Amino acid sequence: MHLDEWPKADSKKINKKLVASMAAARNFAALGLAKRAEAGIKVRQPLASMTINIKTWRGGSMPFLPKR
């Protein structure tokens, strides 16, 4: 059991691009799980591939993608 307080985060050191990228990755994982449930595919079965159409995705910005 830990009795210490959690350390305070230094907001200057937070990588906003990384935080946004991780939010997008979590969103993609949630979408993938929803599609698996729809199709009746169990999570233990690996997918051969997963394609996300960036042009039609409405989940927000993706700063981790290279600019064109």
PDB file of N, CA, C and O in Angstrom, chain B, residues numbered from 101:
ATOM      1  N   MET B 101       0.855  -1.172   0.000  1.00  0.00           N
ATOM      2  CA  MET B 101       0.000   0.000   0.000  1.00  0.00           C
ATOM      3  C   MET B 101       0.900   1.235   0.000  1.00  0.00           C
ATOM      4  O   MET B 101       1.854   1.344   0.771  1.00  0.00           O
ATOM      5  N   HIS B 102       0.561   2.145  -0.886  1.00  0.00           N
ATOM      6  CA  HIS B 102       1.345   3.368  -0.976  1.00  0.00           C
ATOM      7  C   HIS B 102       0.684   4.468  -0.157  1.00  0.00           C
ATOM      8  O   HIS B 102      -0.519   4.702  -0.272  1.00  0.00           O
ATOM      9  N   LEU B 103       1.456   5.121   0.647  1.00  0.00           N
ATOM     10  CA  LEU B 103       0.931   6.184   1.490  1.00  0.00           C
ATOM     11  C   LEU B 103       1.360   7.562   0.997  1.00  0.00           C
ATOM     12  O   LEU B 103       0.978   8.580   1.575  1.00  0.00           O
ATOM     13  N   ASP B 104       2.155   7.593  -0.071  1.00  0.00           N
ATOM     14  CA  ASP B 104       2.613   8.868  -0.608  1.00  0.00           C
ATOM     15  C   ASP B 104       1.558   9.487  -1.520  1.00  0.00           C
ATOM     16  O   ASP B 104       0.701   8.792  -2.065  1.00  0.00           O
ATOM     17  N   GLU B 105       1.639  10.790  -1.671  1.00  0.00           N
ATOM     18  CA  GLU B 105       0.771  11.509  -2.596  1.00  0.00           C
ATOM     19  C   GLU B 105       1.277  11.291  -4.016  1.00  0.00           C
ATOM     20  O   GLU B 105       2.466  11.055  -4.229  1.00  0.00           O
ATOM     21  N   TRP B 106       0.365  11.372  -4.992  1.00  0.00           N
ATOM     22  CA  TRP B 106       0.780  11.328  -6.384  1.00  0.00           C
ATOM     23  C   TRP B 106       1.554  12.598  -6.682  1.00  0.00           C
ATOM     24  O   TRP B 106       1.190  13.667  -6.194  1.00  0.00           O
ATOM     25  N   PRO B 107       2.612  12.506  -7.471  1.00  0.00           N
ATOM     26  CA  PRO B 107       3.355  13.724  -7.816  1.00  0.00           C
ATOM     27  C   PRO B 107       2.508  14.635  -8.707  1.00  0.00           C
ATOM     28  O   PRO B 107       1.653  14.168  -9.458  1.00  0.00           O
ATOM     29  N   LYS B 108       2.757  15.920  -8.611  1.00  0.00           N
ATOM     30  CA  LYS B 108       2.041  16.890  -9.448  1.00  0.00           C
ATOM     31  C   LYS B 108       2.680  16.905 -10.833  1.00  0.00           C
ATOM     32  O   LYS B 108       3.905  16.872 -10.956  1.00  0.00           O
ATOM     33  N   ALA B 109       1.862  16.954 -11.859  1.00  0.00           N
ATOM     34  CA  ALA B 109       2.370  16.997 -13.233  1.00  0.00           C
ATOM     35  C   ALA B 109       2.843  18.405 -13.564  1.00  0.00           C
ATOM     36  O   ALA B 109       2.225  19.394 -13.170  1.00  0.00           O
ATOM     37  N   ASP B 110       3.939  18.474 -14.287  1.00  0.00           N
ATOM     38  CA  ASP B 110       4.454  19.751 -14.761  1.00  0.00           C
ATOM     39  C   ASP B 110       3.824  19.998 -16.128  1.00  0.00           C
ATOM     40  O   ASP B 110       4.201  19.351 -17.105  1.00  0.00           O
ATOM     41  N   SER B 111       2.877  20.917 -16.210  1.00  0.00           N
ATOM     42  CA  SER B 111       2.133  21.138 -17.453  1.00  0.00           C
ATOM     43  C   SER B 111       3.027  21.581 -18.605  1.00  0.00           C
ATOM     44  O   SER B 111       2.653  21.423 -19.767  1.00  0.00           O
ATOM     45  N   LYS B 112       4.194  22.128 -18.306  1.00  0.00           N
ATOM     46  CA  LYS B 112       5.122  22.544 -19.359  1.00  0.00           C
ATOM     47  C   LYS B 112       5.749  21.336 -20.063  1.00  0.00           C
ATOM     48  O   LYS B 112       6.190  21.445 -21.206  1.00  0.00           O
ATOM     49  N   LYS B 113       5.786  20.211 -19.394  1.00  0.00           N
ATOM     50  CA  LYS B 113       6.431  19.021 -19.953  1.00  0.00           C
ATOM     51  C   LYS B 113       5.445  18.076 -20.645  1.00  0.00           C
ATOM     52  O   LYS B 113       5.858  17.037 -21.160  1.00  0.00           O
ATOM     53  N   ILE B 114       4.170  18.408 -20.668  1.00  0.00           N
ATOM     54  CA  ILE B 114       3.173  17.546 -21.303  1.00  0.00           C
ATOM     55  C   ILE B 114       3.262  17.725 -22.815  1.00  0.00           C
ATOM     56  O   ILE B 114       3.182  18.842 -23.326  1.00  0.00           O
ATOM     57  N   ASN B 115       3.427  16.617 -23.516  1.00  0.00           N
ATOM     58  CA  ASN B 115       3.522  16.625 -24.974  1.00  0.00           C
ATOM     59  C   ASN B 115       2.101  16.537 -25.534  1.00  0.00           C
ATOM     60  O   ASN B 115       1.512  15.458 -25.589  1.00  0.00           O
ATOM     61  N   LYS B 116       1.562  17.679 -25.946  1.00  0.00           N
ATOM     62  CA  LYS B 116       0.170  17.734 -26.417  1.00  0.00           C
ATOM     63  C   LYS B 116      -0.055  16.892 -27.670  1.00  0.00           C
ATOM     64  O   LYS B 116      -1.124  16.307 -27.841  1.00  0.00           O
ATOM     65  N   LYS B 117       0.941  16.829 -28.542  1.00  0.00           N
ATOM     66  CA  LYS B 117       0.824  16.023 -29.752  1.00  0.00           C
ATOM     67  C   LYS B 117       0.735  14.531 -29.393  1.00  0.00           C
ATOM     68  O   LYS B 117      -0.048  13.790 -29.988  1.00  0.00           O
ATOM     69  N   LEU B 118       1.539  14.102 -28.423  1.00  0.00           N
ATOM     70  CA  LEU B 118       1.498  12.716 -27.984  1.00  0.00           C
ATOM     71  C   LEU B 118       0.165  12.390 -27.307  1.00  0.00           C
ATOM     72  O   LEU B 118      -0.398  11.319 -27.533  1.00  0.00           O
ATOM     73  N   VAL B 119      -0.335  13.298 -26.488  1.00  0.00           N
ATOM     74  CA  VAL B 119      -1.617  13.090 -25.813  1.00  0.00           C
ATOM     75  C   VAL B 119      -2.738  12.953 -26.849  1.00  0.00           C
ATOM     76  O   VAL B 119      -3.600  12.086 -26.714  1.00  0.00           O
ATOM     77  N   ALA B 120      -2.729  13.802 -27.878  1.00  0.00           N
ATOM     78  CA  ALA B 120      -3.747  13.728 -28.934  1.00  0.00           C
ATOM     79  C   ALA B 120      -3.620  12.431 -29.724  1.00  0.00           C
ATOM     80  O   ALA B 120      -4.624  11.824 -30.093  1.00  0.00           O
ATOM     81  N   SER B 121      -2.389  12.010 -29.983  1.00  0.00           N
ATOM     82  CA  SER B 121      -2.164  10.762 -30.714  1.00  0.00           C
ATOM     83  C   SER B 121      -2.682   9.562 -29.924  1.00  0.00           C
ATOM     84  O   SER B 121      -3.293   8.657 -30.492  1.00  0.00           O
ATOM     85  N   MET B 122      -2.440   9.558 -28.626  1.00  0.00           N
ATOM     86  CA  MET B 122      -2.918   8.454 -27.792  1.00  0.00           C
ATOM     87  C   MET B 122      -4.445   8.442 -27.708  1.00  0.00           C
ATOM     88  O   MET B 122      -5.057   7.375 -27.680  1.00  0.00           O
ATOM     89  N   ALA B 123      -5.058   9.626 -27.667  1.00  0.00           N
ATOM     90  CA  ALA B 123      -6.521   9.700 -27.657  1.00  0.00           C
ATOM     91  C   ALA B 123      -7.087   9.103 -28.949  1.00  0.00           C
ATOM     92  O   ALA B 123      -8.084   8.380 -28.923  1.00  0.00           O
ATOM     93  N   ALA B 124      -6.445   9.410 -30.073  1.00  0.00           N
ATOM     94  CA  ALA B 124      -6.886   8.844 -31.352  1.00  0.00           C
ATOM     95  C   ALA B 124      -6.695   7.337 -31.365  1.00  0.00           C
ATOM     96  O   ALA B 124      -7.566   6.610 -31.843  1.00  0.00           O
ATOM     97  N   ALA B 125      -5.569   6.855 -30.847  1.00  0.00           N
ATOM     98  CA  ALA B 125      -5.316   5.406 -30.801  1.00  0.00           C
ATOM     99  C   ALA B 125      -6.367   4.695 -29.941  1.00  0.00           C
ATOM    100  O   ALA B 125      -6.846   3.621 -30.302  1.00  0.00           O
ATOM    101  N   ARG B 126      -6.720   5.299 -28.804  1.00  0.00           N
ATOM    102  CA  ARG B 126      -7.761   4.707 -27.948  1.00  0.00           C
ATOM    103  C   ARG B 126      -9.107   4.705 -28.671  1.00  0.00           C
ATOM    104  O   ARG B 126      -9.882   3.755 -28.552  1.00  0.00           O
ATOM    105  N   ASN B 127      -9.378   5.771 -29.417  1.00  0.00           N
ATOM    106  CA  ASN B 127     -10.623   5.851 -30.176  1.00  0.00           C
ATOM    107  C   ASN B 127     -10.658   4.770 -31.260  1.00  0.00           C
ATOM    108  O   ASN B 127     -11.684   4.117 -31.450  1.00  0.00           O
ATOM    109  N   PHE B 128      -9.529   4.576 -31.977  1.00  0.00           N
ATOM    110  CA  PHE B 128      -9.465   3.524 -32.996  1.00  0.00           C
ATOM    111  C   PHE B 128      -9.681   2.148 -32.372  1.00  0.00           C
ATOM    112  O   PHE B 128     -10.379   1.307 -32.939  1.00  0.00           O
ATOM    113  N   ALA B 129      -9.082   1.921 -31.209  1.00  0.00           N
ATOM    114  CA  ALA B 129      -9.253   0.627 -30.530  1.00  0.00           C
ATOM    115  C   ALA B 129     -10.711   0.411 -30.143  1.00  0.00           C
ATOM    116  O   ALA B 129     -11.238  -0.692 -30.292  1.00  0.00           O
ATOM    117  N   ALA B 130     -11.364   1.461 -29.645  1.00  0.00           N
ATOM    118  CA  ALA B 130     -12.780   1.355 -29.273  1.00  0.00           C
ATOM    119  C   ALA B 130     -13.647   1.074 -30.498  1.00  0.00           C
ATOM    120  O   ALA B 130     -14.572   0.264 -30.441  1.00  0.00           O
ATOM    121  N   LEU B 131     -13.338   1.756 -31.613  1.00  0.00           N
ATOM    122  CA  LEU B 131     -14.082   1.508 -32.850  1.00  0.00           C
ATOM    123  C   LEU B 131     -13.882   0.065 -33.317  1.00  0.00           C
ATOM    124  O   LEU B 131     -14.826  -0.595 -33.751  1.00  0.00           O
ATOM    125  N   GLY B 132     -12.648  -0.410 -33.223  1.00  0.00           N
ATOM    126  CA  GLY B 132     -12.359  -1.785 -33.610  1.00  0.00           C
ATOM    127  C   GLY B 132     -13.101  -2.795 -32.744  1.00  0.00           C
ATOM    128  O   GLY B 132     -13.630  -3.784 -33.253  1.00  0.00           O
ATOM    129  N   LEU B 133     -13.141  -2.553 -31.451  1.00  0.00           N
ATOM    130  CA  LEU B 133     -13.880  -3.445 -30.544  1.00  0.00           C
ATOM    131  C   LEU B 133     -15.376  -3.424 -30.853  1.00  0.00           C
ATOM    132  O   LEU B 133     -16.037  -4.461 -30.798  1.00  0.00           O
ATOM    133  N   ALA B 134     -15.908  -2.250 -31.176  1.00  0.00           N
ATOM    134  CA  ALA B 134     -17.335  -2.152 -31.513  1.00  0.00           C
ATOM    135  C   ALA B 134     -17.642  -2.936 -32.785  1.00  0.00           C
ATOM    136  O   ALA B 134     -18.649  -3.640 -32.856  1.00  0.00           O
ATOM    137  N   LYS B 135     -16.773  -2.814 -33.793  1.00  0.00           N
ATOM    138  CA  LYS B 135     -16.982  -3.552 -35.050  1.00  0.00           C
ATOM    139  C   LYS B 135     -16.842  -5.058 -34.830  1.00  0.00           C
ATOM    140  O   LYS B 135     -17.567  -5.845 -35.439  1.00  0.00           O
ATOM    141  N   ARG B 136     -15.909  -5.461 -33.961  1.00  0.00           N
ATOM    142  CA  ARG B 136     -15.781  -6.886 -33.635  1.00  0.00           C
ATOM    143  C   ARG B 136     -17.066  -7.406 -32.998  1.00  0.00           C
ATOM    144  O   ARG B 136     -17.560  -8.477 -33.352  1.00  0.00           O
ATOM    145  N   ALA B 137     -17.599  -6.633 -32.052  1.00  0.00           N
ATOM    146  CA  ALA B 137     -18.831  -7.053 -31.373  1.00  0.00           C
ATOM    147  C   ALA B 137     -19.974  -7.162 -32.383  1.00  0.00           C
ATOM    148  O   ALA B 137     -20.770  -8.099 -32.333  1.00  0.00           O
ATOM    149  N   GLU B 138     -20.045  -6.200 -33.296  1.00  0.00           N
ATOM    150  CA  GLU B 138     -21.081  -6.206 -34.340  1.00  0.00           C
ATOM    151  C   GLU B 138     -20.996  -7.472 -35.184  1.00  0.00           C
ATOM    152  O   GLU B 138     -22.016  -8.075 -35.518  1.00  0.00           O
ATOM    153  N   ALA B 139     -19.765  -7.871 -35.526  1.00  0.00           N
ATOM    154  CA  ALA B 139     -19.549  -9.021 -36.403  1.00  0.00           C
ATOM    155  C   ALA B 139     -19.468 -10.340 -35.637  1.00  0.00           C
ATOM    156  O   ALA B 139     -19.407 -11.408 -36.247  1.00  0.00           O
ATOM    157  N   GLY B 140     -19.468 -10.270 -34.305  1.00  0.00           N
ATOM    158  CA  GLY B 140     -19.386 -11.486 -33.501  1.00  0.00           C
ATOM    159  C   GLY B 140     -17.986 -12.089 -33.470  1.00  0.00           C
ATOM    160  O   GLY B 140     -17.831 -13.292 -33.260  1.00  0.00           O
ATOM    161  N   ILE B 141     -16.964 -11.257 -33.680  1.00  0.00           N
ATOM    162  CA  ILE B 141     -15.575 -11.727 -33.647  1.00  0.00           C
ATOM    163  C   ILE B 141     -15.022 -11.504 -32.241  1.00  0.00           C
ATOM    164  O   ILE B 141     -15.031 -10.385 -31.728  1.00  0.00           O
ATOM    165  N   LYS B 142     -14.543 -12.580 -31.630  1.00  0.00           N
ATOM    166  CA  LYS B 142     -14.006 -12.462 -30.277  1.00  0.00           C
ATOM    167  C   LYS B 142     -12.680 -11.710 -30.280  1.00  0.00           C
ATOM    168  O   LYS B 142     -11.960 -11.713 -31.278  1.00  0.00           O
ATOM    169  N   VAL B 143     -12.364 -11.075 -29.175  1.00  0.00           N
ATOM    170  CA  VAL B 143     -11.154 -10.268 -29.060  1.00  0.00           C
ATOM    171  C   VAL B 143      -9.904 -11.137 -29.157  1.00  0.00           C
ATOM    172  O   VAL B 143      -8.859 -10.660 -29.599  1.00  0.00           O
ATOM    173  N   ARG B 144      -9.990 -12.388 -28.757  1.00  0.00           N
ATOM    174  CA  ARG B 144      -8.816 -13.266 -28.780  1.00  0.00           C
ATOM    175  C   ARG B 144      -8.391 -13.649 -30.195  1.00  0.00           C
ATOM    176  O   ARG B 144      -7.273 -14.119 -30.410  1.00  0.00           O
ATOM    177  N   GLN B 145      -9.289 -13.446 -31.157  1.00  0.00           N
ATOM    178  CA  GLN B 145      -8.963 -13.788 -32.540  1.00  0.00           C
ATOM    179  C   GLN B 145      -8.291 -12.583 -33.202  1.00  0.00           C
ATOM    180  O   GLN B 145      -8.899 -11.518 -33.307  1.00  0.00           O
ATOM    181  N   PRO B 146      -7.055 -12.740 -33.645  1.00  0.00           N
ATOM    182  CA  PRO B 146      -6.365 -11.598 -34.260  1.00  0.00           C
ATOM    183  C   PRO B 146      -6.996 -11.225 -35.593  1.00  0.00           C
ATOM    184  O   PRO B 146      -7.485 -12.087 -36.323  1.00  0.00           O
ATOM    185  N   LEU B 147      -6.980  -9.935 -35.902  1.00  0.00           N
ATOM    186  CA  LEU B 147      -7.449  -9.462 -37.194  1.00  0.00           C
ATOM    187  C   LEU B 147      -6.290  -9.494 -38.182  1.00  0.00           C
ATOM    188  O   LEU B 147      -5.147  -9.220 -37.819  1.00  0.00           O
ATOM    189  N   ALA B 148      -6.590  -9.828 -39.421  1.00  0.00           N
ATOM    190  CA  ALA B 148      -5.553  -9.802 -40.452  1.00  0.00           C
ATOM    191  C   ALA B 148      -5.167  -8.361 -40.761  1.00  0.00           C
ATOM    192  O   ALA B 148      -4.001  -8.066 -41.023  1.00  0.00           O
ATOM    193  N   SER B 149      -6.148  -7.469 -40.728  1.00  0.00           N
ATOM    194  CA  SER B 149      -5.862  -6.052 -40.978  1.00  0.00           C
ATOM    195  C   SER B 149      -7.025  -5.203 -40.483  1.00  0.00           C
ATOM    196  O   SER B 149      -8.122  -5.696 -40.222  1.00  0.00           O
ATOM    197  N   MET B 150      -6.747  -3.924 -40.366  1.00  0.00           N
ATOM    198  CA  MET B 150      -7.777  -2.956 -39.991  1.00  0.00           C
ATOM    199  C   MET B 150      -7.487  -1.688 -40.779  1.00  0.00           C
ATOM    200  O   MET B 150      -6.371  -1.172 -40.741  1.00  0.00           O
ATOM    201  N   THR B 151      -8.480  -1.188 -41.487  1.00  0.00           N
ATOM    202  CA  THR B 151      -8.302   0.004 -42.303  1.00  0.00           C
ATOM    203  C   THR B 151      -9.211   1.108 -41.791  1.00  0.00           C
ATOM    204  O   THR B 151     -10.401   0.892 -41.564  1.00  0.00           O
ATOM    205  N   ILE B 152      -8.639   2.293 -41.612  1.00  0.00           N
ATOM    206  CA  ILE B 152      -9.410   3.444 -41.172  1.00  0.00           C
ATOM    207  C   ILE B 152      -9.289   4.507 -42.257  1.00  0.00           C
ATOM    208  O   ILE B 152      -8.184   4.936 -42.588  1.00  0.00           O
ATOM    209  N   ASN B 153     -10.406   4.926 -42.801  1.00  0.00           N
ATOM    210  CA  ASN B 153     -10.399   5.948 -43.828  1.00  0.00           C
ATOM    211  C   ASN B 153     -10.269   7.313 -43.154  1.00  0.00           C
ATOM    212  O   ASN B 153     -11.228   7.826 -42.578  1.00  0.00           O
ATOM    213  N   ILE B 154      -9.089   7.882 -43.231  1.00  0.00           N
ATOM    214  CA  ILE B 154      -8.789   9.135 -42.552  1.00  0.00           C
ATOM    215  C   ILE B 154      -9.655  10.271 -43.093  1.00  0.00           C
ATOM    216  O   ILE B 154     -10.015  11.182 -42.348  1.00  0.00           O
ATOM    217  N   LYS B 155      -9.991  10.223 -44.376  1.00  0.00           N
ATOM    218  CA  LYS B 155     -10.773  11.307 -44.986  1.00  0.00           C
ATOM    219  C   LYS B 155     -12.193  11.366 -44.449  1.00  0.00           C
ATOM    220  O   LYS B 155     -12.786  12.444 -44.390  1.00  0.00           O
ATOM    221  N   THR B 156     -12.746  10.232 -44.059  1.00  0.00           N
ATOM    222  CA  THR B 156     -14.127  10.211 -43.594  1.00  0.00           C
ATOM    223  C   THR B 156     -14.252  10.047 -42.086  1.00  0.00           C
ATOM    224  O   THR B 156     -15.359  10.106 -41.552  1.00  0.00           O
ATOM    225  N   TRP B 157     -13.125   9.840 -41.384  1.00  0.00           N
ATOM    226  CA  TRP B 157     -13.174   9.663 -39.934  1.00  0.00           C
ATOM    227  C   TRP B 157     -13.530  10.979 -39.272  1.00  0.00           C
ATOM    228  O   TRP B 157     -12.959  12.016 -39.610  1.00  0.00           O
ATOM    229  N   ARG B 158     -14.460  10.953 -38.340  1.00  0.00           N
ATOM    230  CA  ARG B 158     -14.950  12.175 -37.695  1.00  0.00           C
ATOM    231  C   ARG B 158     -14.549  12.252 -36.224  1.00  0.00           C
ATOM    232  O   ARG B 158     -15.249  12.869 -35.422  1.00  0.00           O
ATOM    233  N   GLY B 159     -13.438  11.634 -35.870  1.00  0.00           N
ATOM    234  CA  GLY B 159     -13.042  11.581 -34.471  1.00  0.00           C
ATOM    235  C   GLY B 159     -12.204  12.751 -33.995  1.00  0.00           C
ATOM    236  O   GLY B 159     -11.797  12.776 -32.833  1.00  0.00           O
ATOM    237  N   GLY B 160     -11.936  13.706 -34.842  1.00  0.00           N
ATOM    238  CA  GLY B 160     -11.129  14.853 -34.424  1.00  0.00           C
ATOM    239  C   GLY B 160      -9.820  14.920 -35.180  1.00  0.00           C
ATOM    240  O   GLY B 160      -9.616  14.194 -36.153  1.00  0.00           O
ATOM    241  N   SER B 161      -8.943  15.782 -34.737  1.00  0.00           N
ATOM    242  CA  SER B 161      -7.683  15.970 -35.449  1.00  0.00           C
ATOM    243  C   SER B 161      -6.713  14.841 -35.133  1.00  0.00           C
ATOM    244  O   SER B 161      -6.828  14.160 -34.115  1.00  0.00           O
ATOM    245  N   MET B 162      -5.765  14.665 -36.026  1.00  0.00           N
ATOM    246  CA  MET B 162      -4.746  13.637 -35.833  1.00  0.00           C
ATOM    247  C   MET B 162      -3.387  14.261 -36.088  1.00  0.00           C
ATOM    248  O   MET B 162      -2.841  14.126 -37.183  1.00  0.00           O
ATOM    249  N   PRO B 163      -2.830  14.943 -35.093  1.00  0.00           N
ATOM    250  CA  PRO B 163      -1.569  15.652 -35.287  1.00  0.00           C
ATOM    251  C   PRO B 163      -0.372  14.735 -35.510  1.00  0.00           C
ATOM    252  O   PRO B 163       0.700  15.209 -35.888  1.00  0.00           O
ATOM    253  N   PHE B 164      -0.532  13.443 -35.284  1.00  0.00           N
ATOM    254  CA  PHE B 164       0.582  12.513 -35.462  1.00  0.00           C
ATOM    255  C   PHE B 164       0.778  12.159 -36.928  1.00  0.00           C
ATOM    256  O   PHE B 164       1.812  11.594 -37.286  1.00  0.00           O
ATOM    257  N   LEU B 165      -0.199  12.479 -37.794  1.00  0.00           N
ATOM    258  CA  LEU B 165      -0.054  12.182 -39.214  1.00  0.00           C
ATOM    259  C   LEU B 165       0.807  13.256 -39.878  1.00  0.00           C
ATOM    260  O   LEU B 165       0.740  14.428 -39.509  1.00  0.00           O
ATOM    261  N   PRO B 166       1.614  12.849 -40.860  1.00  0.00           N
ATOM    262  CA  PRO B 166       2.425  13.866 -41.553  1.00  0.00           C
ATOM    263  C   PRO B 166       1.547  14.819 -42.348  1.00  0.00           C
ATOM    264  O   PRO B 166       0.508  14.428 -42.878  1.00  0.00           O
ATOM    265  N   LYS B 167       1.971  16.061 -42.424  1.00  0.00           N
ATOM    266  CA  LYS B 167       1.231  17.063 -43.196  1.00  0.00           C
ATOM    267  C   LYS B 167       1.494  16.816 -44.672  1.00  0.00           C
ATOM    268  O   LYS B 167       2.592  16.418 -45.061  1.00  0.00           O
ATOM    269  N   ARG B 168       0.464  17.058 -45.501  1.00  0.00           N
ATOM    270  CA  ARG B 168       0.627  16.868 -46.954  1.00  0.00           C
ATOM    271  C   ARG B 168       0.589  18.186 -47.659  1.00  0.00           C
ATOM    272  O   ARG B 168       0.709  18.235 -48.883  1.00  0.00           O
TER     273      ARG B 168
END
